[in-house]
Amino acid sequence: MRPEQDNRNSRVSGEVPRDRLTGALKRDAVKKHVGAIHVSGKLTLLQRKLSNVLLLNAYDSLTQARSHQIDARTLCLMVGYNSNDFDTLKASLRGLAETVAEWDMLDPEGQQEWGVSSLLSYAKLKGGVCEYAYSPALAEKLSDPKVFALINLNIQRRFTSGHALALYENCYRFHRTGSTGWWTLETFRRLMGVDDSDYYGVFKHLNAKIIKPAVAEVNRSSNILITPETRKRGRAVTDIRFVIAPNPQLAILDLDDGAGHRHAPIYEQMRALGVSDRLARQWLSQHGEATVAETLAYVVRQEGVKSPARYLAAALKGGYGLEEAAPRPDAVPTGVRARKLGLVRDLAAARTPTQRDADRRLFAARLADGAAAQDFERHGWMSALNAQAVFDFWQELYPEAFAELAAETGQGG
């Protein structure tokens, strides 16, 4: 997670009572930034990735829930730790709890607000689960998209440099306005976490070792292209800003708000049947591309359907068509197998987007056989070649997942 910076191109929602402002705030006050969150720049690359994963996991209930939970091994997997490396995870969580987030902003009423909070108010590991919380004041700021922008994990994974990820996060806040606005070099060094280094107090060194490599990685690895510009006083560089443009080659990585689902081939097929954009993206997010594709194929095979979109909605809800997947010779009887696949679908849908992504990556890493890996990539949790392995995987996560069905049918879990 990185700081939000000053953005003179943003707009405060509503009119600011100018008679309540003094000094410099009277200068074009309506155009002043709504919010700026500054996070201490000393975080490592893995800590930055960790903070983004934790925020994404908590985002939907950020201001409603007092604490949030995520599987510890899921968390490790998402940020690149060994899934059993809890010592590194503990050290990183400790670092986030010791990191200060500070904000200084105009509220919608035009009043100045300053605040400070630890990045995490607490974190604990117990029973394989990581529980953590944000302070109420910080949670309120992080939940406001006008104040803080979520970083997409698909893009985050591509970064190998902490300075590059820090620069990307600070620039991405302003991708809609086209420029970060001017930062003093002192502010920029603080954002990059090198403000206590005399070596980087010299712009020649800062430019060669921090700015140029970070800009190159952002432009190579992310969905934006940035160009640095400097401002001088005499011969000395005093300020820097970054002009921001979309990166058309990597725009597909920008999956925020479910927009990435529009790139899935099955999305166009649903739209052709009359499914709305919102529902198509919702179903892909909730059920996964493989399940939607298999269910849609089932719907298309039915004759006399007057409203395919409505029928598809019912089929997804009822799990129709899943029982038609070709069974393996060693699979459980088809009816039981279909019901178990339905349970898997529901378990997967109940997981957060972060967890769902980690689950798929963790399972795929277990597949040594090329054909099995390809089948899973194509069909996801409905993969016929991997049915028993899928059941075993979910039973590891939820030991009682199939207990009721096993008791009812006499089939083992």
Buried (B, 14 or more C-beta within 10 A) or exposed (E): BBBBBBBEBBEBEEEBEEEEBEEEBEEEBEEBBBBBBBBBBBBEBBBBBBBBBBBBBBBEBBEEEEBBBBBBBBBBBBBEBEBEEBEBBBEBBEBBBEBEBBBBBBBEEBEEEEBEBBBBBEBEBEEEBBBBBBBEBBBBBBBBEBBBBBBBBBBBBBBEBBBBBBBBBBBBBBBEBEBBBBBEBEBBBBBBBBBEBEEBBEBEBBBEBBBEBBBEBBBBBBBBBBEBEBEEEEEEBBBBBBBBEEBEEBEEBBBBEBEBBBEBEBBEBBBEBEBEBEBBBBBBBBBBBBBBBBBBEBBBEEEEBEEBBBBBBEBBEEBBBBBBBEBEEEBBEEEBBBBBBBBBBEBBBEBBBBBBBBBBEBBBEEBEEEEBBEBBEEBBBBBBBBBBBBBEBBBEBEEEBBEEBBEEBEBEB
